[in-house]
Amino acid sequence: MLLMTVGMGIFFAIFATQNTGLVSLNFAGYTLSNIPLYLAILIPLLAGLLLALFFHLAKDFSQSLKINKQKNENKNLKKDLAETTKSAHKFEVENAKIKTENGEPDDENSI
C-alpha cells in the first residue's frame, strides 16, 4: 500500500510539473480564470476518490450492521431451538412414564 501511494505521488508530481499551463473554467455562469491545468484535473479526481471512499465506508458500515443483526437473530434462534428440544425431550420422558404406568408397550420410534 505504501509503495502504491508513493508511486501515485510521483505520478502526480510528474503530471503537475508537465501541465503548468493556465486555463479558465466556466460552469453555470461562474468563471475561474488563471487556474493551473494540473489543479483543474487533480482536484476533481481527488474529490471523486474521496466521495467514492465515503460511499464505500457507508456501505461497509451498513453491511456490518446487517451482519451483527443477523448474528444476534441466529443466536436467539439457536437458544429457542435448544429450549424447544429440551421441552420436547421432557414431554417424551413424561409420555414414556405415563405409558409405563398404564401398561402400554414401548414405542420403537420414540427417542
Backbone hydrogen bonds, N-H to C=O, Kabsch-Sander energy under -0.5 kcal/mol:
donor,donor_aa,acceptor,acceptor_aa,energy
5,T,1,M,-2.3
6,V,2,L,-2.6
7,G,3,L,-2.6
8,M,4,M,-2.5
9,G,5,T,-2.3
10,I,6,V,-2.4
11,F,7,G,-2.4
12,F,8,M,-2.8
13,A,9,G,-2.3
14,I,10,I,-2.5
15,F,11,F,-2.6
16,A,12,F,-2.7
17,T,13,A,-2.1
18,Q,14,I,-1.5
19,N,15,F,-0.9
23,V,35,I,-2.7
25,L,32,L,-3.5
27,F,30,Y,-2.6
30,Y,27,F,-2.1
32,L,25,L,-3.0
33,S,31,T,-0.6
35,I,23,V,-2.7
37,L,21,G,-2.7
38,Y,19,N,-1.5
39,L,36,P,-0.6
40,A,36,P,-1.8
41,I,37,L,-1.2
42,L,38,Y,-3.2
43,I,39,L,-1.8
45,L,41,I,-1.5
46,L,42,L,-2.9
47,A,43,I,-2.5
48,G,44,P,-2.4
49,L,45,L,-2.2
50,L,46,L,-2.4
51,L,47,A,-2.4
52,A,48,G,-2.5
53,L,49,L,-2.3
54,F,50,L,-2.4
55,F,51,L,-2.3
56,H,52,A,-2.3
57,L,53,L,-2.6
58,A,54,F,-2.4
59,K,55,F,-2.4
60,D,56,H,-2.6
61,F,57,L,-2.6
62,S,58,A,-2.3
63,Q,59,K,-2.5
64,S,60,D,-2.3
65,L,61,F,-2.0
66,K,62,S,-2.0
67,I,63,Q,-2.6
68,N,64,S,-2.4
69,K,65,L,-2.2
70,Q,66,K,-2.5
71,K,67,I,-2.3
72,N,68,N,-2.3
73,E,69,K,-2.3
74,N,70,Q,-2.6
75,K,71,K,-2.5
76,N,72,N,-2.4
77,L,73,E,-2.4
78,K,74,N,-2.3
79,K,75,K,-2.1
80,D,76,N,-2.5
81,L,77,L,-2.5
82,A,78,K,-2.4
83,E,79,K,-2.2
84,T,80,D,-2.5
85,T,81,L,-2.7
86,K,82,A,-2.3
87,S,83,E,-2.4
88,A,84,T,-2.6
89,H,85,T,-2.4
90,K,86,K,-2.2
91,F,87,S,-2.3
92,E,88,A,-2.2
93,V,89,H,-2.3
94,E,90,K,-2.3
95,N,91,F,-2.6
96,A,92,E,-2.5
97,K,93,V,-2.2
98,I,94,E,-2.5
99,K,95,N,-2.5
100,T,96,A,-2.1
101,E,97,K,-2.1
102,N,98,I,-2.0
103,G,99,K,-0.7
103,G,100,T,-0.7
104,E,99,K,-2.4
108,E,106,D,-0.6
110,S,107,D,-1.0
